[in-house]
Amino acid sequence: MKKNLLSFLVFALSLFFSGCVRTQEMTLSEIEQLTSRGDEALVSKTIKRPWIASEPVPGKRGGEWQDTVLSDPKTFNQLIAERDAESSGIISGTLDYLVDYDSYLRKWIPELAFFEIETDEKKGTLTVHYTLRDDLYWSWCNSDKKVPVTSDDFVFWYNEIAGDQEFQSSGYGQQWCTMPDGSDAHIDCIKIDDKRFDFVFPRIVADPLLATNMSLCPSFIYKPAKEKNGIEGVKNLFSINTDVKSIPSCGKWYITEYTVSQRIVYRRNPNYWKKDSAGESIPYPEKRIFQIVGDMNTNYLLFRQGKTETYFPRPEEFSEVIENQKNDYSVFHADGSMGAGFWSFNQNPKNSSSDYYRWFTLKQFRQAMSCLLNRERIINQTYRGLASAKYDFFPEANPMYNPTITLQYRYSPERALNILKSVGFYRDSDGALRDAGGTRVEFDLTVPSSNTVSNDIALIISDECAKIGIKVNVRQLDFQKIIEMLTSSYDWQSIIIGFGANLFPSQGSNVWPSSGNLHLWNPLQKTPATEWEARIDYLYNEGCYTNDVSEAKKIWDEYQRIILEECPVIYLVRSQSFFAIRNKWDLSNVFYDNKMGTVMDYVFLRQPE
């Protein structure tokens, strides 16, 4: 959960869609049969076990955990990995976070540190006091060397890495508060002693732990590198050619081997702070081996061959995986996800000479596209009925979720055409849609080439748009190319992509405010380009600093209504999901749901009876 909170927008993009085989077009009768049959038969054969905050069953050490990653890491450097989800995930096992969040209890849980929040109503300031646990160490595999984790590991990274604008860290923007007069003031991180440090906010905020939760770095390595060689000294640390045994760990694992395009090997860290009720440190498996597989097809093949421990089946595999579980593995089921992919349109003025820019910047055009999004067809044809339409903005787990605020522009080709006609669009004698100037409406829809579920959805959208004369060209591109287009070149037209679920209203500080670097449709605005974006900026800022729940709800209600009215992003569907795990592992401590995801920190080998 903690990684979702901090790296909500460090491209959870690659995680939303997956697939490899095109779903065949279904007839109306087939769709009707599938819908009437529903998902009850499949779901009844799975385990439904949502997370509960209970004491885990003590396990036994032993075993090797076999797993996969899709691609090689590009770095083992904590800073550089911010820009690459695969690399970040690979090194995350050597790190840990200050706190975690339980979505069910809506409660922050101490991890590396205990915390206390102090507000000064007279001064209008807030301070988060963190105190580190005593049993935290940096250590190395096959070495007796241990270096205590100290406040410096957090304070240095916050002030000298994330806080140094030249590093262009994703954490820089989170270090500032907008004051009542419109000016920006810094959130200071101050060392008290080796175990204590404070975050001092210049004004009272609603979710201070969200803004301060962070993983640590080995400052005794990064700090000398910066002092000696500046920015380049930091960036040159832990390159892809590093001897991985030299990477210290304060997390669950040591990285002990990396063979390019073949595998990554981890060993358990016996010095890890988290222990079970019997005093045994986790994780229980002695080794974790990740094969680098390159694509989802190979991933699935390895699972079917019994060579990996877990698998998250894609929609076209749901039935096969569930029906074939027998005694070999068990399948867990989670209800519709908290997040959802979306369809968005490029409104960056860099492309102002393009016809599509004129269309995309029209609210009515985006609303019409929403009316052409046939979610029921997507649910039945792509997800085999195991999904639900996403019509809201905040998910149910968000404390500001309001079930009465929903999207009003739902599937209706007739309404879509009427909306377009109201702003000058018309269909010519051949049925093609043209704008007021006579230009044929045609644009690209980009999807990741490695994930064909998104391709299937894009083809459905293209077909639905064709019904009113719009030509949509589906383009499959490499995921890294998509990231480049979204963050630097801005030369895309429309796209299907996905971010994580915003479980807090203030989440997404670099997406929803117009100045954000991931304000997808028109990023890094110096001043809001539209009145509605200016209003969103204002509401977002007010909501972040409003602690009175009833007042905050009014702010966030308006915020949600505006986004659902303006349609800068058009949400698709919330897929149900399944998770398979080998029965050689004891399932007592395994949980799976749509709020906490997969929880199995305490998984251990099944013991002989």
C-alpha positions as CSV (number, residue, x, y, z in Angstrom):
1,M,0.0,0.0,0.0
2,K,2.7,2.4,0.9
3,K,4.2,2.3,-2.6
4,N,0.8,3.2,-4.1
5,L,0.6,6.3,-1.9
6,L,4.1,7.8,-2.7
7,S,4.5,6.6,-6.3
8,F,0.8,7.0,-7.3
9,L,2.1,8.9,-10.3
10,V,5.6,7.4,-10.8
11,F,4.0,5.5,-13.6
12,A,1.7,2.9,-12.4
13,L,0.9,3.3,-16.0
14,S,2.3,0.0,-17.1
15,L,0.3,-1.9,-14.5
16,F,-3.2,-1.1,-15.6
17,F,-3.6,-3.2,-18.8
18,S,-2.1,-6.5,-19.7
19,G,-2.9,-9.0,-22.4
20,C,-1.5,-10.8,-25.4
21,V,-4.3,-12.4,-27.5
22,R,-6.9,-10.3,-29.3
23,T,-10.4,-10.9,-28.1
24,Q,-12.6,-12.0,-30.9
25,E,-15.7,-9.9,-31.7
26,M,-18.7,-11.4,-29.9
27,T,-22.2,-11.6,-31.4
28,L,-25.1,-9.9,-29.6
29,S,-26.5,-13.3,-28.6
30,E,-23.2,-14.4,-27.2
31,I,-22.9,-11.2,-25.1
32,E,-26.5,-11.6,-23.9
33,Q,-25.8,-15.2,-22.9
34,L,-22.6,-14.2,-21.1
35,T,-24.4,-11.3,-19.3
36,S,-27.3,-13.5,-18.2
37,R,-24.9,-16.2,-17.0
38,G,-22.9,-13.7,-15.1
39,D,-19.7,-14.4,-13.2
40,E,-21.1,-16.4,-10.4
41,A,-19.9,-19.8,-11.6
42,L,-16.3,-18.7,-12.0
43,V,-16.2,-16.6,-8.8
44,S,-17.7,-19.5,-6.8
45,K,-14.6,-21.5,-7.5
46,T,-12.2,-18.9,-6.0
47,I,-11.2,-17.7,-2.5
48,K,-12.4,-14.3,-1.4
49,R,-10.3,-13.1,1.5
50,P,-10.0,-9.4,2.0
51,W,-7.4,-8.0,4.3
52,I,-8.0,-7.9,8.0
53,A,-5.7,-6.3,10.5
54,S,-5.0,-9.5,12.4
55,E,-1.9,-11.1,13.9
56,P,-0.3,-13.3,11.2
57,V,0.2,-17.0,11.8
58,P,3.9,-17.6,12.7
59,G,5.7,-19.3,9.9
60,K,8.8,-21.3,9.3
61,R,11.9,-20.2,7.4
62,G,12.7,-22.0,4.1
63,G,12.1,-22.4,0.5
64,E,12.8,-20.5,-2.7
65,W,10.3,-18.1,-4.3
66,Q,10.2,-18.2,-8.1
67,D,8.8,-15.2,-9.9
68,T,9.2,-13.1,-13.0
69,V,9.8,-9.5,-14.2
70,L,9.1,-8.3,-17.7
71,S,12.3,-6.4,-18.4
72,D,15.8,-5.7,-17.2
73,P,16.4,-2.9,-14.7
74,K,17.9,0.2,-16.2
75,T,19.6,1.3,-12.9
76,F,20.0,0.3,-9.2
77,N,20.2,4.1,-8.3
78,Q,17.3,5.2,-6.2
79,L,17.1,8.6,-7.9
80,I,17.2,7.4,-11.4
81,A,14.7,4.6,-10.7
82,E,12.0,7.2,-10.0
83,R,11.6,7.5,-13.7
84,D,11.4,3.7,-14.4
85,A,8.8,1.6,-12.8
86,E,10.6,-1.7,-13.4
87,S,13.9,-0.5,-11.8
88,S,12.0,1.0,-8.9
89,G,10.2,-2.2,-8.3
90,I,13.4,-4.2,-8.4
91,I,15.3,-2.1,-5.8
92,S,12.2,-1.6,-3.6
93,G,12.9,-4.9,-1.8
94,T,16.1,-3.3,-0.3
95,L,14.2,-0.2,1.1
96,D,11.2,0.5,3.3
97,Y,8.9,3.4,4.2
98,L,8.2,5.5,7.2
99,V,4.5,4.6,7.5
100,D,1.9,2.6,5.7
101,Y,-1.8,3.2,5.3
102,D,-4.6,0.7,5.9
103,S,-7.4,1.5,3.5
104,Y,-10.0,-0.5,5.4
105,L,-9.3,1.2,8.8
106,R,-8.5,4.5,7.0
107,K,-5.6,4.6,9.4
108,W,-1.8,5.3,9.2
109,I,0.4,2.5,10.6
110,P,3.9,3.1,11.8
111,E,6.6,1.2,9.9
112,L,10.2,2.5,10.1
113,A,9.1,5.3,12.4
114,F,6.5,6.2,15.0
115,F,4.8,9.6,14.4
116,E,3.0,12.4,16.2
117,I,1.2,15.3,14.5
118,E,1.2,18.6,16.3
119,T,-0.8,21.6,15.2
120,D,-0.3,25.2,16.4
121,E,-3.7,26.9,15.7
122,K,-2.4,30.3,16.8
123,K,0.5,30.3,14.3
124,G,-1.4,28.2,11.8
125,T,1.4,25.7,11.4
126,L,1.8,21.9,11.7
127,T,4.6,19.6,12.6
128,V,5.0,15.9,12.0
129,H,7.4,14.4,14.5
130,Y,9.0,11.1,13.4
131,T,11.0,8.8,15.7
132,L,12.8,5.9,14.2
133,R,12.7,2.4,15.5
134,D,15.9,1.2,17.4
135,D,16.4,-2.0,15.3
136,L,17.0,-0.5,11.9
137,Y,20.2,-1.2,10.0
138,W,21.9,-1.1,6.7
139,S,23.6,-4.3,6.0
140,W,25.1,-6.4,3.2
141,C,24.8,-10.0,2.2
142,N,27.4,-12.4,3.6
143,S,28.8,-9.6,5.8
144,D,28.8,-8.8,9.5
145,K,28.9,-5.1,8.7
146,K,25.9,-3.2,9.9
147,V,25.3,0.6,9.8
148,P,22.5,2.0,11.9
149,V,19.7,3.8,10.0
150,T,19.6,7.4,11.2
151,S,17.6,10.6,10.7
152,D,20.3,11.6,8.2
153,D,19.1,9.0,5.8
154,F,15.8,10.8,5.4
155,V,16.8,14.4,6.0
156,F,19.6,14.3,3.5
157,W,17.4,12.8,0.8
158,Y,14.6,15.2,1.4
159,N,16.7,18.3,1.5
160,E,19.7,17.5,-0.8
161,I,18.2,15.2,-3.4
162,A,14.5,15.6,-3.7
163,G,14.8,19.2,-2.5
164,D,17.5,20.1,-5.0
165,Q,15.6,21.2,-8.1
166,E,18.6,20.4,-10.4
167,F,18.0,16.7,-9.7
168,Q,14.4,17.0,-11.1
169,S,13.1,14.5,-8.5
170,S,9.4,13.7,-8.6
171,G,9.4,14.6,-4.9
172,Y,10.3,18.2,-5.4
173,G,6.8,19.5,-6.0
174,Q,5.5,17.9,-2.8
175,Q,7.8,20.0,-0.6
176,W,5.8,23.2,-1.0
177,C,2.6,24.6,0.4
178,T,0.5,27.3,-1.3
179,M,-0.2,30.0,1.3
180,P,-3.4,32.0,1.6
181,D,-1.9,34.9,-0.3
182,G,-1.0,32.6,-3.2
183,S,2.8,32.4,-2.5
184,D,4.6,29.1,-2.1
185,A,6.3,28.2,1.2
186,H,8.6,25.3,1.8
187,I,7.9,22.3,4.1
188,D,11.1,22.0,6.1
189,C,12.7,18.7,7.2
190,I,14.8,19.2,10.3
191,K,17.0,16.8,12.2
192,I,16.5,16.7,15.9
193,D,18.9,13.9,16.7
194,D,20.0,10.5,15.2
195,K,16.6,9.0,15.8
196,R,14.2,12.0,15.5
197,F,13.4,14.4,12.8
198,D,10.5,16.8,12.0
199,F,8.6,18.0,9.0
200,V,7.5,21.6,9.6
201,F,4.6,22.8,7.5
202,P,4.1,26.5,7.1
203,R,0.3,26.0,7.3
204,I,-2.1,23.3,8.6
205,V,-2.8,20.6,6.0
206,A,-5.4,17.9,5.8
207,D,-3.1,14.9,5.0
208,P,0.4,15.6,6.3
209,L,1.5,12.0,6.4
210,L,0.7,11.6,2.7
211,A,3.1,14.5,2.0
212,T,5.9,13.2,4.3
213,N,5.9,9.4,3.8
214,M,9.1,8.4,2.1
215,S,11.6,5.6,1.7
216,L,15.1,6.1,2.9
217,C,18.5,6.2,1.2
218,P,22.0,5.2,2.4
219,S,23.1,8.8,3.1
220,F,26.6,7.6,4.0
221,I,27.0,6.7,0.3
222,Y,24.9,9.3,-1.5
223,K,26.1,12.3,0.6
224,P,29.9,11.9,-0.1
225,A,29.1,11.3,-3.8
226,K,27.3,14.7,-4.0
227,E,29.9,16.6,-2.0
228,K,32.7,15.3,-4.2
229,N,31.2,15.3,-7.7
230,G,27.8,17.1,-7.4
231,I,24.8,15.9,-9.4
232,E,26.8,13.6,-11.7
233,G,28.4,12.0,-8.6
234,V,24.9,11.0,-7.4
235,K,23.7,9.9,-10.8
236,N,26.7,7.7,-11.3
237,L,26.1,5.6,-8.2
238,F,24.7,2.1,-8.5
239,S,24.6,1.9,-12.3
240,I,23.4,-1.1,-14.1
241,N,27.0,-2.4,-14.1
242,T,27.3,-2.3,-10.3
243,D,28.2,-5.4,-8.4
244,V,24.8,-5.9,-6.8
245,K,26.3,-7.4,-3.7
246,S,27.6,-3.9,-2.9
247,I,24.1,-2.5,-2.6
248,P,23.2,-2.1,1.1
249,S,19.7,-3.1,2.3
250,C,17.5,-2.0,5.1
251,G,14.5,-3.9,3.6
252,K,13.4,-7.5,3.4
253,W,15.9,-8.5,0.7
254,Y,19.5,-8.3,-0.5
255,I,20.1,-8.3,-4.3
256,T,22.8,-10.9,-4.8
257,E,22.9,-11.6,-8.5
258,Y,21.9,-10.0,-11.7
259,T,22.4,-11.6,-15.1
260,V,21.3,-9.5,-18.0
261,S,18.1,-10.7,-19.7
262,Q,18.1,-13.8,-17.6
263,R,17.5,-13.3,-13.9
264,I,17.7,-11.4,-10.6
265,V,18.3,-13.2,-7.4
266,Y,17.5,-12.0,-3.8
267,R,18.3,-13.4,-0.4
268,R,16.4,-12.7,2.8
269,N,17.8,-10.0,5.1
270,P,18.0,-11.5,8.6
271,N,18.4,-8.1,10.0
272,Y,15.0,-6.8,8.8
273,W,13.1,-5.2,11.6
274,K,9.7,-6.7,11.1
275,K,9.2,-10.0,13.0
276,D,6.3,-12.4,13.7
277,S,4.9,-13.1,17.1
278,A,7.5,-15.9,17.7
279,G,10.4,-13.4,17.1
280,E,11.3,-14.7,13.6
281,S,12.1,-12.0,11.1
282,I,10.3,-12.0,7.7
283,P,10.4,-12.8,4.9
284,Y,10.4,-16.6,5.4
285,P,11.7,-17.8,2.0
286,E,15.5,-17.9,2.0
287,K,15.8,-16.9,-1.7
288,R,13.7,-15.1,-4.3
289,I,14.5,-15.7,-8.0
290,F,13.1,-13.5,-10.7
291,Q,13.3,-14.6,-14.3
292,I,13.4,-11.8,-16.9
293,V,10.8,-12.9,-19.3
294,G,10.2,-10.1,-21.8
295,D,6.5,-10.6,-22.3
296,M,3.3,-11.7,-20.6
297,N,3.0,-14.8,-22.8
298,T,6.2,-16.3,-21.4
299,N,5.1,-15.3,-17.9
300,Y,1.9,-17.3,-18.3
301,L,3.7,-20.2,-19.8
302,L,6.1,-20.5,-16.9
303,F,3.2,-20.5,-14.5
304,R,1.4,-23.2,-16.4
305,Q,4.6,-25.2,-16.3
306,G,4.7,-24.9,-12.5
307,K,7.9,-22.8,-12.6
308,T,6.6,-19.7,-10.8
309,E,4.7,-19.2,-7.5
310,T,2.0,-16.7,-8.5
311,Y,0.1,-15.4,-11.5
312,F,-2.4,-12.6,-12.1
313,P,-4.4,-13.9,-15.1
314,R,-5.5,-11.6,-17.9
315,P,-9.2,-11.4,-18.8
316,E,-8.9,-13.9,-21.6
317,E,-7.3,-16.3,-19.2
318,F,-9.7,-16.0,-16.3
319,S,-11.7,-19.1,-17.1
320,E,-8.7,-21.3,-17.9
321,V,-6.8,-20.4,-14.8
322,I,-9.8,-20.9,-12.5
323,E,-10.9,-24.1,-14.0
324,N,-7.5,-25.7,-14.0
325,Q,-6.5,-25.0,-10.4
326,K,-7.2,-28.5,-9.0
327,N,-4.7,-29.3,-6.2
328,D,-1.8,-27.4,-7.8
329,Y,-2.7,-23.8,-6.9
330,S,-5.5,-21.7,-5.5
331,V,-7.2,-18.7,-7.0
332,F,-8.2,-15.6,-5.0
333,H,-10.7,-13.1,-6.3
334,A,-11.1,-9.3,-5.7
335,D,-14.0,-7.1,-6.6
336,G,-13.7,-4.2,-9.0
337,S,-10.5,-2.3,-8.7
338,M,-10.3,1.1,-7.0
339,G,-8.6,2.6,-10.0
340,A,-9.4,2.4,-13.7
341,G,-7.8,3.2,-17.0
342,F,-9.0,6.2,-18.9
343,W,-9.2,7.8,-22.4
344,S,-7.6,11.3,-22.6
345,F,-7.0,13.9,-25.3
346,N,-3.9,16.0,-25.9
347,Q,-4.7,19.7,-25.4
348,N,-1.1,20.9,-25.3
349,P,-0.8,24.3,-27.2
350,K,2.4,22.9,-28.7
351,N,0.0,21.2,-31.1
352,S,-2.2,24.2,-31.7
353,S,-1.8,24.1,-35.4
354,S,-3.3,20.6,-35.6
355,D,-6.9,20.0,-36.4
356,Y,-7.2,17.6,-33.4
357,Y,-6.2,20.4,-31.0
358,R,-9.2,22.5,-32.0
359,W,-11.5,19.5,-31.4
360,F,-9.9,18.3,-28.2
361,T,-10.0,21.7,-26.5
362,L,-13.8,21.8,-27.0
363,K,-15.6,20.5,-23.9
364,Q,-18.5,19.4,-26.1
365,F,-16.2,17.2,-28.2
366,R,-14.8,15.4,-25.1
367,Q,-18.3,15.0,-23.8
368,A,-19.4,13.5,-27.1
369,M,-16.4,11.0,-27.0
370,S,-17.7,10.0,-23.5
371,C,-21.0,9.3,-25.0
372,L,-19.3,7.0,-27.6
373,L,-17.6,4.9,-24.9
374,N,-19.6,1.7,-24.8
375,R,-18.5,0.3,-21.4
376,E,-21.0,-2.5,-21.4
377,R,-19.5,-3.8,-24.7
378,I,-16.0,-3.5,-23.2
379,I,-17.1,-5.3,-20.0
380,N,-18.7,-8.2,-21.9
381,Q,-16.4,-8.5,-24.9
382,T,-13.0,-7.8,-23.3
383,Y,-13.5,-8.7,-19.6
384,R,-16.0,-11.6,-20.1
385,G,-18.5,-9.8,-17.9
386,L,-16.1,-9.5,-14.9
387,A,-15.9,-5.7,-14.6
388,S,-18.2,-2.8,-13.9
389,A,-18.5,0.7,-15.4
390,K,-16.5,3.5,-13.8
391,Y,-18.7,6.5,-13.6
392,D,-17.4,8.2,-10.5
393,F,-14.1,10.1,-9.9
394,F,-13.1,9.2,-6.4
395,P,-13.2,5.5,-5.5
396,E,-15.3,4.3,-2.6
397,A,-12.2,4.0,-0.3
398,N,-11.6,7.8,-0.6
399,P,-13.0,9.6,2.4
400,M,-14.5,12.2,0.1
401,Y,-16.2,9.8,-2.2
402,N,-19.8,10.9,-2.9
403,P,-22.0,8.2,-4.6
404,T,-24.4,10.9,-5.9
405,I,-21.7,12.5,-8.1
406,T,-21.3,10.5,-11.3
407,L,-20.6,11.0,-15.0
408,Q,-23.6,12.2,-16.9
409,Y,-22.2,11.6,-20.4
410,R,-22.8,7.9,-20.8
411,Y,-23.1,5.7,-23.9
412,S,-25.4,7.1,-26.5
413,P,-24.3,7.6,-30.1
414,E,-27.4,9.7,-30.8
415,R,-26.6,12.1,-27.9
416,A,-22.9,12.2,-29.0
417,L,-23.9,13.3,-32.5
418,N,-26.3,15.9,-31.2
419,I,-23.6,17.4,-28.9
420,L,-21.2,17.6,-31.8
421,K,-23.8,19.2,-34.1
422,S,-24.3,21.9,-31.4
423,V,-20.8,23.1,-32.0
424,G,-20.8,22.9,-35.8
425,F,-19.9,19.3,-36.6
426,Y,-21.9,17.6,-39.3
427,R,-22.0,14.3,-41.3
428,D,-21.4,14.6,-45.1
429,S,-23.2,12.6,-47.8
430,D,-20.8,9.7,-47.2
431,G,-21.5,9.6,-43.5
432,A,-18.1,11.0,-42.5
433,L,-18.1,13.5,-39.6
434,R,-16.6,16.9,-40.4
435,D,-16.0,20.0,-38.3
436,A,-17.5,23.4,-39.1
437,G,-14.6,24.1,-41.5
438,G,-15.2,20.9,-43.4
439,T,-12.3,18.9,-42.1
440,R,-12.8,15.2,-41.7
441,V,-12.7,14.2,-38.0
442,E,-9.8,11.6,-37.8
443,F,-7.3,11.1,-35.0
444,D,-5.0,8.6,-33.4
445,L,-5.6,6.5,-30.3
446,T,-2.3,5.2,-28.7
447,V,-2.0,2.2,-26.5
448,P,1.0,0.2,-25.1
449,S,2.0,-2.4,-27.6
450,S,2.7,-5.0,-24.9
451,N,-0.8,-4.9,-23.5
452,T,-3.5,-6.0,-25.8
453,V,-6.4,-5.7,-23.4
454,S,-6.0,-1.9,-24.0
455,N,-5.7,-2.7,-27.7
456,D,-9.0,-4.6,-27.6
457,I,-10.7,-1.6,-25.9
458,A,-9.2,0.8,-28.4
459,L,-10.6,-1.2,-31.3
460,I,-14.1,-1.2,-29.7
461,I,-13.8,2.6,-29.3
462,S,-12.7,2.9,-32.9
463,D,-15.7,0.8,-34.0
464,E,-18.2,2.8,-31.9
465,C,-16.8,6.2,-33.2
466,A,-17.1,4.9,-36.8
467,K,-20.8,4.6,-36.3
468,I,-21.1,8.4,-36.4
469,G,-18.4,8.9,-39.0
470,I,-15.3,9.4,-36.9
471,K,-12.1,7.6,-38.0
472,V,-10.0,6.6,-35.1
473,N,-6.6,5.0,-35.9
474,V,-5.3,2.7,-33.2
475,R,-1.6,2.9,-32.7
476,Q,0.4,0.5,-30.6
477,L,3.7,1.9,-29.3
478,D,6.4,0.7,-26.9
479,F,5.7,1.7,-23.4
480,Q,8.9,3.7,-22.9
481,K,8.0,5.7,-26.1
482,I,4.6,6.5,-24.6
483,I,6.3,7.8,-21.4
484,E,8.5,10.0,-23.5
485,M,5.5,11.4,-25.4
486,L,3.6,12.1,-22.2
487,T,6.5,13.8,-20.4
488,S,8.7,15.5,-23.0
489,S,7.7,15.5,-26.7
490,Y,4.0,15.8,-26.2
491,D,3.4,14.6,-29.7
492,W,0.4,12.3,-29.0
493,Q,-3.2,12.7,-29.9
494,S,-5.4,10.6,-27.7
495,I,-4.4,7.7,-25.4
496,I,-5.6,4.9,-23.2
497,I,-3.5,4.8,-20.0
498,G,-4.0,4.3,-16.3
499,F,-2.7,5.8,-13.1
500,G,-3.2,4.4,-9.6
501,A,-6.4,4.9,-7.5
502,N,-6.5,8.2,-5.7
503,L,-7.4,7.0,-2.2
504,F,-6.9,10.5,-0.8
505,P,-8.5,13.6,-2.4
506,S,-5.2,15.4,-2.4
507,Q,-3.4,12.6,-4.1
508,G,-2.1,13.3,-7.6
509,S,-0.5,16.7,-6.8
510,N,1.4,16.5,-10.2
511,V,-1.7,15.5,-12.2
512,W,-4.8,17.5,-11.3
513,P,-3.4,21.0,-10.7
514,S,-2.6,22.7,-14.0
515,S,1.1,23.2,-13.1
516,G,1.7,19.5,-12.6
517,N,4.2,17.7,-14.8
518,L,1.7,14.9,-15.3
519,H,-1.3,17.2,-15.9
520,L,-1.6,14.8,-18.8
521,W,-3.6,16.8,-21.4
522,N,-1.7,20.1,-20.9
523,P,1.2,19.8,-18.3
524,L,3.3,22.5,-16.6
525,Q,1.0,25.4,-17.2
526,K,2.4,28.7,-15.8
527,T,-1.2,30.0,-15.4
528,P,-4.3,27.9,-15.9
529,A,-5.3,27.7,-19.6
530,T,-9.0,27.5,-18.9
531,E,-11.5,28.8,-16.3
532,W,-12.4,25.3,-15.2
533,E,-8.7,24.4,-14.6
534,A,-8.3,27.6,-12.6
535,R,-11.2,26.6,-10.5
536,I,-9.8,23.1,-10.0
537,D,-6.5,24.6,-8.9
538,Y,-8.3,26.7,-6.4
539,L,-10.5,23.8,-5.1
540,Y,-7.6,21.4,-4.9
541,N,-5.6,24.0,-2.9
542,E,-8.5,24.8,-0.6
543,G,-9.2,21.1,0.0
544,C,-5.7,20.3,0.9
545,Y,-5.8,22.9,3.7
546,T,-9.3,22.3,5.0
547,N,-9.6,20.1,8.1
548,D,-13.2,20.6,8.8
549,V,-14.8,17.5,7.2
550,S,-18.1,19.1,6.3
551,E,-16.4,22.0,4.7
552,A,-13.9,19.8,2.9
553,K,-16.7,17.7,1.5
554,K,-18.3,20.8,-0.2
555,I,-15.0,21.6,-1.8
556,W,-14.2,18.1,-3.0
557,D,-17.8,17.6,-4.2
558,E,-17.5,20.6,-6.5
559,Y,-14.0,19.4,-7.6
560,Q,-15.4,16.0,-8.7
561,R,-18.4,17.5,-10.5
562,I,-16.2,19.8,-12.6
563,I,-13.8,17.0,-13.7
564,L,-16.7,14.7,-14.6
565,E,-18.3,17.6,-16.5
566,E,-15.2,18.7,-18.4
567,C,-14.1,15.2,-19.3
568,P,-10.3,15.8,-19.5
569,V,-10.0,12.0,-18.8
570,I,-12.8,9.6,-19.4
571,Y,-12.7,6.6,-17.1
572,L,-13.3,3.1,-18.6
573,V,-14.2,0.2,-16.4
574,R,-13.2,-1.4,-13.1
575,S,-12.1,-4.9,-13.7
576,Q,-12.5,-7.6,-11.2
577,S,-9.2,-9.5,-10.7
578,F,-7.9,-12.9,-9.8
579,F,-4.6,-14.0,-8.2
580,A,-3.3,-17.6,-8.3
581,I,-0.7,-19.0,-5.8
582,R,0.8,-22.4,-5.5
583,N,-0.6,-24.6,-2.8
584,K,2.9,-25.6,-1.6
585,W,2.7,-22.3,0.3
586,D,0.6,-22.0,3.4
587,L,-2.3,-19.6,2.6
588,S,-3.1,-18.6,6.2
589,N,-1.4,-15.2,5.8
590,V,-2.5,-14.5,2.2
591,F,-5.1,-11.8,1.6
592,Y,-6.3,-10.3,-1.7
593,D,-8.8,-7.5,-2.3
594,N,-9.4,-4.3,-4.3
595,K,-8.2,-1.9,-1.6
596,M,-5.0,-3.4,-0.2
597,G,-4.1,-5.5,-3.2
598,T,-2.0,-8.7,-2.5
599,V,-0.9,-9.0,1.1
600,M,1.5,-11.9,1.7
601,D,4.5,-10.5,3.6
602,Y,4.1,-13.5,5.9
603,V,3.7,-16.3,3.4
604,F,5.6,-19.5,4.2
605,L,6.0,-23.0,2.9
606,R,3.2,-25.4,3.9
607,Q,4.4,-27.6,6.7
608,P,4.0,-31.5,6.6
609,E,1.0,-32.6,8.6
